[in-house]
Amino acid sequence: AGYANWAHSLYLQMQDDPNRALVNGLLSRARRERNLAERAFRAWKYTEAARHARRAYVAATTAAGILGYPTPTVPVLQGPISSKAPHQGDPIRFPDN
């Protein structure tokens, strides 16, 4: 939800920018990817939702950079999205798991 929310926040900031025409394609992609993320989230497809939300965020931050809006940069957030859920075993009953 974080990426989707950040993408939407950036989208709203740029919505009335007089130079918006320069980034209309990027903003359309951000909006489309955010909608796909929400649809996937409601269908319990969380990896797919995260992937679309991140794509929305990347499109929105790219547009923001072109228009000169500041965006937070967190290198950890820019790493690859894993399709594996973290494994957590029971260290007391199964210490080798």
Phi and psi in radians as a Rosetta constraint file:
Dihedral C 1 N 2 CA 2 C 2 CIRCULARHARMONIC -1.073 0.35
Dihedral N 2 CA 2 C 2 N 3 CIRCULARHARMONIC -0.873 0.35
Dihedral C 2 N 3 CA 3 C 3 CIRCULARHARMONIC -1.051 0.35
Dihedral N 3 CA 3 C 3 N 4 CIRCULARHARMONIC -0.777 0.35
Dihedral C 3 N 4 CA 4 C 4 CIRCULARHARMONIC -1.086 0.35
Dihedral N 4 CA 4 C 4 N 5 CIRCULARHARMONIC -0.738 0.35
Dihedral C 4 N 5 CA 5 C 5 CIRCULARHARMONIC -1.164 0.35
Dihedral N 5 CA 5 C 5 N 6 CIRCULARHARMONIC -0.724 0.35
Dihedral C 5 N 6 CA 6 C 6 CIRCULARHARMONIC -1.139 0.35
Dihedral N 6 CA 6 C 6 N 7 CIRCULARHARMONIC -0.725 0.35
Dihedral C 6 N 7 CA 7 C 7 CIRCULARHARMONIC -1.079 0.35
Dihedral N 7 CA 7 C 7 N 8 CIRCULARHARMONIC -0.754 0.35
Dihedral C 7 N 8 CA 8 C 8 CIRCULARHARMONIC -1.159 0.35
Dihedral N 8 CA 8 C 8 N 9 CIRCULARHARMONIC -0.700 0.35
Dihedral C 8 N 9 CA 9 C 9 CIRCULARHARMONIC -1.074 0.35
Dihedral N 9 CA 9 C 9 N 10 CIRCULARHARMONIC -0.784 0.35
Dihedral C 9 N 10 CA 10 C 10 CIRCULARHARMONIC -1.115 0.35
Dihedral N 10 CA 10 C 10 N 11 CIRCULARHARMONIC -0.722 0.35
Dihedral C 10 N 11 CA 11 C 11 CIRCULARHARMONIC -1.001 0.35
Dihedral N 11 CA 11 C 11 N 12 CIRCULARHARMONIC -0.813 0.35
Dihedral C 11 N 12 CA 12 C 12 CIRCULARHARMONIC -1.108 0.35
Dihedral N 12 CA 12 C 12 N 13 CIRCULARHARMONIC -0.645 0.35
Dihedral C 12 N 13 CA 13 C 13 CIRCULARHARMONIC -1.111 0.35
Dihedral N 13 CA 13 C 13 N 14 CIRCULARHARMONIC -0.622 0.35
Dihedral C 13 N 14 CA 14 C 14 CIRCULARHARMONIC -1.625 0.35
Dihedral N 14 CA 14 C 14 N 15 CIRCULARHARMONIC -0.116 0.35
Dihedral C 14 N 15 CA 15 C 15 CIRCULARHARMONIC -0.961 0.35
Dihedral N 15 CA 15 C 15 N 16 CIRCULARHARMONIC -0.714 0.35
Dihedral C 15 N 16 CA 16 C 16 CIRCULARHARMONIC -1.822 0.35
Dihedral N 16 CA 16 C 16 N 17 CIRCULARHARMONIC 0.241 0.35
Dihedral C 16 N 17 CA 17 C 17 CIRCULARHARMONIC -1.156 0.35
Dihedral N 17 CA 17 C 17 N 18 CIRCULARHARMONIC 2.328 0.35
Dihedral C 17 N 18 CA 18 C 18 CIRCULARHARMONIC -1.106 0.35
Dihedral N 18 CA 18 C 18 N 19 CIRCULARHARMONIC -0.355 0.35
Dihedral C 18 N 19 CA 19 C 19 CIRCULARHARMONIC -1.751 0.35
Dihedral N 19 CA 19 C 19 N 20 CIRCULARHARMONIC 0.317 0.35
Dihedral C 19 N 20 CA 20 C 20 CIRCULARHARMONIC -0.987 0.35
Dihedral N 20 CA 20 C 20 N 21 CIRCULARHARMONIC -0.550 0.35
Dihedral C 20 N 21 CA 21 C 21 CIRCULARHARMONIC -0.994 0.35
Dihedral N 21 CA 21 C 21 N 22 CIRCULARHARMONIC -0.477 0.35
Dihedral C 21 N 22 CA 22 C 22 CIRCULARHARMONIC -1.142 0.35
Dihedral N 22 CA 22 C 22 N 23 CIRCULARHARMONIC -0.443 0.35
Dihedral C 22 N 23 CA 23 C 23 CIRCULARHARMONIC -2.199 0.35
Dihedral N 23 CA 23 C 23 N 24 CIRCULARHARMONIC 0.317 0.35
Dihedral C 23 N 24 CA 24 C 24 CIRCULARHARMONIC -0.948 0.35
Dihedral N 24 CA 24 C 24 N 25 CIRCULARHARMONIC -0.736 0.35
Dihedral C 24 N 25 CA 25 C 25 CIRCULARHARMONIC -1.073 0.35
Dihedral N 25 CA 25 C 25 N 26 CIRCULARHARMONIC -0.761 0.35
Dihedral C 25 N 26 CA 26 C 26 CIRCULARHARMONIC -1.141 0.35
Dihedral N 26 CA 26 C 26 N 27 CIRCULARHARMONIC -0.712 0.35
Dihedral C 26 N 27 CA 27 C 27 CIRCULARHARMONIC -1.202 0.35
Dihedral N 27 CA 27 C 27 N 28 CIRCULARHARMONIC -0.628 0.35
Dihedral C 27 N 28 CA 28 C 28 CIRCULARHARMONIC -1.109 0.35
Dihedral N 28 CA 28 C 28 N 29 CIRCULARHARMONIC -0.733 0.35
Dihedral C 28 N 29 CA 29 C 29 CIRCULARHARMONIC -1.125 0.35
Dihedral N 29 CA 29 C 29 N 30 CIRCULARHARMONIC -0.738 0.35
Dihedral C 29 N 30 CA 30 C 30 CIRCULARHARMONIC -1.040 0.35
Dihedral N 30 CA 30 C 30 N 31 CIRCULARHARMONIC -0.776 0.35
Dihedral C 30 N 31 CA 31 C 31 CIRCULARHARMONIC -1.140 0.35
Dihedral N 31 CA 31 C 31 N 32 CIRCULARHARMONIC -0.766 0.35
Dihedral C 31 N 32 CA 32 C 32 CIRCULARHARMONIC -1.104 0.35
Dihedral N 32 CA 32 C 32 N 33 CIRCULARHARMONIC -0.801 0.35
Dihedral C 32 N 33 CA 33 C 33 CIRCULARHARMONIC -1.141 0.35
Dihedral N 33 CA 33 C 33 N 34 CIRCULARHARMONIC -0.640 0.35
Dihedral C 33 N 34 CA 34 C 34 CIRCULARHARMONIC -1.131 0.35
Dihedral N 34 CA 34 C 34 N 35 CIRCULARHARMONIC -0.721 0.35
Dihedral C 34 N 35 CA 35 C 35 CIRCULARHARMONIC -1.107 0.35
Dihedral N 35 CA 35 C 35 N 36 CIRCULARHARMONIC -0.710 0.35
Dihedral C 35 N 36 CA 36 C 36 CIRCULARHARMONIC -1.123 0.35
Dihedral N 36 CA 36 C 36 N 37 CIRCULARHARMONIC -0.653 0.35
Dihedral C 36 N 37 CA 37 C 37 CIRCULARHARMONIC -1.104 0.35
Dihedral N 37 CA 37 C 37 N 38 CIRCULARHARMONIC -0.775 0.35
Dihedral C 37 N 38 CA 38 C 38 CIRCULARHARMONIC -1.126 0.35
Dihedral N 38 CA 38 C 38 N 39 CIRCULARHARMONIC -0.706 0.35
Dihedral C 38 N 39 CA 39 C 39 CIRCULARHARMONIC -1.115 0.35
Dihedral N 39 CA 39 C 39 N 40 CIRCULARHARMONIC -0.764 0.35
Dihedral C 39 N 40 CA 40 C 40 CIRCULARHARMONIC -1.142 0.35
Dihedral N 40 CA 40 C 40 N 41 CIRCULARHARMONIC -0.693 0.35
Dihedral C 40 N 41 CA 41 C 41 CIRCULARHARMONIC -1.073 0.35
Dihedral N 41 CA 41 C 41 N 42 CIRCULARHARMONIC -0.775 0.35
Dihedral C 41 N 42 CA 42 C 42 CIRCULARHARMONIC -1.129 0.35
Dihedral N 42 CA 42 C 42 N 43 CIRCULARHARMONIC -0.446 0.35
Dihedral C 42 N 43 CA 43 C 43 CIRCULARHARMONIC -1.576 0.35
Dihedral N 43 CA 43 C 43 N 44 CIRCULARHARMONIC 0.145 0.35
Dihedral C 43 N 44 CA 44 C 44 CIRCULARHARMONIC 1.162 0.35
Dihedral N 44 CA 44 C 44 N 45 CIRCULARHARMONIC 0.462 0.35
Dihedral C 44 N 45 CA 45 C 45 CIRCULARHARMONIC -1.778 0.35
Dihedral N 45 CA 45 C 45 N 46 CIRCULARHARMONIC 1.356 0.35
Dihedral C 45 N 46 CA 46 C 46 CIRCULARHARMONIC -1.214 0.35
Dihedral N 46 CA 46 C 46 N 47 CIRCULARHARMONIC -0.638 0.35
Dihedral C 46 N 47 CA 47 C 47 CIRCULARHARMONIC -1.141 0.35
Dihedral N 47 CA 47 C 47 N 48 CIRCULARHARMONIC -0.763 0.35
Dihedral C 47 N 48 CA 48 C 48 CIRCULARHARMONIC -1.104 0.35
Dihedral N 48 CA 48 C 48 N 49 CIRCULARHARMONIC -0.714 0.35
Dihedral C 48 N 49 CA 49 C 49 CIRCULARHARMONIC -1.083 0.35
Dihedral N 49 CA 49 C 49 N 50 CIRCULARHARMONIC -0.759 0.35
Dihedral C 49 N 50 CA 50 C 50 CIRCULARHARMONIC -1.121 0.35
Dihedral N 50 CA 50 C 50 N 51 CIRCULARHARMONIC -0.695 0.35
Dihedral C 50 N 51 CA 51 C 51 CIRCULARHARMONIC -1.098 0.35
Dihedral N 51 CA 51 C 51 N 52 CIRCULARHARMONIC -0.801 0.35
Dihedral C 51 N 52 CA 52 C 52 CIRCULARHARMONIC -1.189 0.35
Dihedral N 52 CA 52 C 52 N 53 CIRCULARHARMONIC -0.674 0.35
Dihedral C 52 N 53 CA 53 C 53 CIRCULARHARMONIC -1.111 0.35
Dihedral N 53 CA 53 C 53 N 54 CIRCULARHARMONIC -0.701 0.35
Dihedral C 53 N 54 CA 54 C 54 CIRCULARHARMONIC -1.160 0.35
Dihedral N 54 CA 54 C 54 N 55 CIRCULARHARMONIC -0.703 0.35
Dihedral C 54 N 55 CA 55 C 55 CIRCULARHARMONIC -1.080 0.35
Dihedral N 55 CA 55 C 55 N 56 CIRCULARHARMONIC -0.678 0.35
Dihedral C 55 N 56 CA 56 C 56 CIRCULARHARMONIC -1.092 0.35
Dihedral N 56 CA 56 C 56 N 57 CIRCULARHARMONIC -0.754 0.35
Dihedral C 56 N 57 CA 57 C 57 CIRCULARHARMONIC -1.131 0.35
Dihedral N 57 CA 57 C 57 N 58 CIRCULARHARMONIC -0.736 0.35
Dihedral C 57 N 58 CA 58 C 58 CIRCULARHARMONIC -1.096 0.35
Dihedral N 58 CA 58 C 58 N 59 CIRCULARHARMONIC -0.768 0.35
Dihedral C 58 N 59 CA 59 C 59 CIRCULARHARMONIC -1.104 0.35
Dihedral N 59 CA 59 C 59 N 60 CIRCULARHARMONIC -0.745 0.35
Dihedral C 59 N 60 CA 60 C 60 CIRCULARHARMONIC -1.182 0.35
Dihedral N 60 CA 60 C 60 N 61 CIRCULARHARMONIC -0.714 0.35
Dihedral C 60 N 61 CA 61 C 61 CIRCULARHARMONIC -1.234 0.35
Dihedral N 61 CA 61 C 61 N 62 CIRCULARHARMONIC -0.572 0.35
Dihedral C 61 N 62 CA 62 C 62 CIRCULARHARMONIC -1.118 0.35
Dihedral N 62 CA 62 C 62 N 63 CIRCULARHARMONIC -0.790 0.35
Dihedral C 62 N 63 CA 63 C 63 CIRCULARHARMONIC -1.087 0.35
Dihedral N 63 CA 63 C 63 N 64 CIRCULARHARMONIC -0.739 0.35
Dihedral C 63 N 64 CA 64 C 64 CIRCULARHARMONIC -1.078 0.35
Dihedral N 64 CA 64 C 64 N 65 CIRCULARHARMONIC -0.709 0.35
Dihedral C 64 N 65 CA 65 C 65 CIRCULARHARMONIC -1.106 0.35
Dihedral N 65 CA 65 C 65 N 66 CIRCULARHARMONIC -0.700 0.35
Dihedral C 65 N 66 CA 66 C 66 CIRCULARHARMONIC -1.127 0.35
Dihedral N 66 CA 66 C 66 N 67 CIRCULARHARMONIC -0.686 0.35
Dihedral C 66 N 67 CA 67 C 67 CIRCULARHARMONIC -1.501 0.35
Dihedral N 67 CA 67 C 67 N 68 CIRCULARHARMONIC -0.102 0.35
Dihedral C 67 N 68 CA 68 C 68 CIRCULARHARMONIC 1.549 0.35
Dihedral N 68 CA 68 C 68 N 69 CIRCULARHARMONIC 0.309 0.35
Dihedral C 68 N 69 CA 69 C 69 CIRCULARHARMONIC -1.479 0.35
Dihedral N 69 CA 69 C 69 N 70 CIRCULARHARMONIC 2.399 0.35
Dihedral C 69 N 70 CA 70 C 70 CIRCULARHARMONIC -1.269 0.35
Dihedral N 70 CA 70 C 70 N 71 CIRCULARHARMONIC 2.475 0.35
Dihedral C 70 N 71 CA 71 C 71 CIRCULARHARMONIC -2.339 0.35
Dihedral N 71 CA 71 C 71 N 72 CIRCULARHARMONIC 2.488 0.35
Dihedral C 71 N 72 CA 72 C 72 CIRCULARHARMONIC -1.222 0.35
Dihedral N 72 CA 72 C 72 N 73 CIRCULARHARMONIC 2.472 0.35
Dihedral C 72 N 73 CA 73 C 73 CIRCULARHARMONIC -2.039 0.35
Dihedral N 73 CA 73 C 73 N 74 CIRCULARHARMONIC 2.073 0.35
Dihedral C 73 N 74 CA 74 C 74 CIRCULARHARMONIC -2.212 0.35
Dihedral N 74 CA 74 C 74 N 75 CIRCULARHARMONIC 1.816 0.35
Dihedral C 74 N 75 CA 75 C 75 CIRCULARHARMONIC -0.942 0.35
Dihedral N 75 CA 75 C 75 N 76 CIRCULARHARMONIC -0.601 0.35
Dihedral C 75 N 76 CA 76 C 76 CIRCULARHARMONIC -1.069 0.35
Dihedral N 76 CA 76 C 76 N 77 CIRCULARHARMONIC -0.641 0.35
Dihedral C 76 N 77 CA 77 C 77 CIRCULARHARMONIC -1.231 0.35
Dihedral N 77 CA 77 C 77 N 78 CIRCULARHARMONIC -0.254 0.35
Dihedral C 77 N 78 CA 78 C 78 CIRCULARHARMONIC -1.685 0.35
Dihedral N 78 CA 78 C 78 N 79 CIRCULARHARMONIC 0.118 0.35
Dihedral C 78 N 79 CA 79 C 79 CIRCULARHARMONIC -1.349 0.35
Dihedral N 79 CA 79 C 79 N 80 CIRCULARHARMONIC 3.027 0.35
Dihedral C 79 N 80 CA 80 C 80 CIRCULARHARMONIC -1.200 0.35
Dihedral N 80 CA 80 C 80 N 81 CIRCULARHARMONIC 2.604 0.35
Dihedral C 80 N 81 CA 81 C 81 CIRCULARHARMONIC -1.521 0.35
Dihedral N 81 CA 81 C 81 N 82 CIRCULARHARMONIC 2.222 0.35
Dihedral C 81 N 82 CA 82 C 82 CIRCULARHARMONIC -1.454 0.35
Dihedral N 82 CA 82 C 82 N 83 CIRCULARHARMONIC 2.527 0.35
Dihedral C 82 N 83 CA 83 C 83 CIRCULARHARMONIC -1.684 0.35
Dihedral N 83 CA 83 C 83 N 84 CIRCULARHARMONIC 0.035 0.35
Dihedral C 83 N 84 CA 84 C 84 CIRCULARHARMONIC -1.799 0.35
Dihedral N 84 CA 84 C 84 N 85 CIRCULARHARMONIC 2.383 0.35
Dihedral C 84 N 85 CA 85 C 85 CIRCULARHARMONIC -1.377 0.35
Dihedral N 85 CA 85 C 85 N 86 CIRCULARHARMONIC 2.589 0.35
Dihedral C 85 N 86 CA 86 C 86 CIRCULARHARMONIC -1.116 0.35
Dihedral N 86 CA 86 C 86 N 87 CIRCULARHARMONIC 2.506 0.35
Dihedral C 86 N 87 CA 87 C 87 CIRCULARHARMONIC -1.692 0.35
Dihedral N 87 CA 87 C 87 N 88 CIRCULARHARMONIC 2.278 0.35
Dihedral C 87 N 88 CA 88 C 88 CIRCULARHARMONIC -2.357 0.35
Dihedral N 88 CA 88 C 88 N 89 CIRCULARHARMONIC 2.061 0.35
Dihedral C 88 N 89 CA 89 C 89 CIRCULARHARMONIC -1.748 0.35
Dihedral N 89 CA 89 C 89 N 90 CIRCULARHARMONIC -3.002 0.35
Dihedral C 89 N 90 CA 90 C 90 CIRCULARHARMONIC -1.794 0.35
Dihedral N 90 CA 90 C 90 N 91 CIRCULARHARMONIC 1.774 0.35
Dihedral C 90 N 91 CA 91 C 91 CIRCULARHARMONIC -1.198 0.35
Dihedral N 91 CA 91 C 91 N 92 CIRCULARHARMONIC -0.294 0.35
Dihedral C 91 N 92 CA 92 C 92 CIRCULARHARMONIC -1.478 0.35
Dihedral N 92 CA 92 C 92 N 93 CIRCULARHARMONIC -0.887 0.35
Dihedral C 92 N 93 CA 93 C 93 CIRCULARHARMONIC -1.424 0.35
Dihedral N 93 CA 93 C 93 N 94 CIRCULARHARMONIC -0.541 0.35
Dihedral C 93 N 94 CA 94 C 94 CIRCULARHARMONIC -2.321 0.35
Dihedral N 94 CA 94 C 94 N 95 CIRCULARHARMONIC 1.313 0.35
Dihedral C 94 N 95 CA 95 C 95 CIRCULARHARMONIC -1.148 0.35
Dihedral N 95 CA 95 C 95 N 96 CIRCULARHARMONIC -0.350 0.35
Dihedral C 95 N 96 CA 96 C 96 CIRCULARHARMONIC -1.658 0.35
Dihedral N 96 CA 96 C 96 N 97 CIRCULARHARMONIC 0.045 0.35
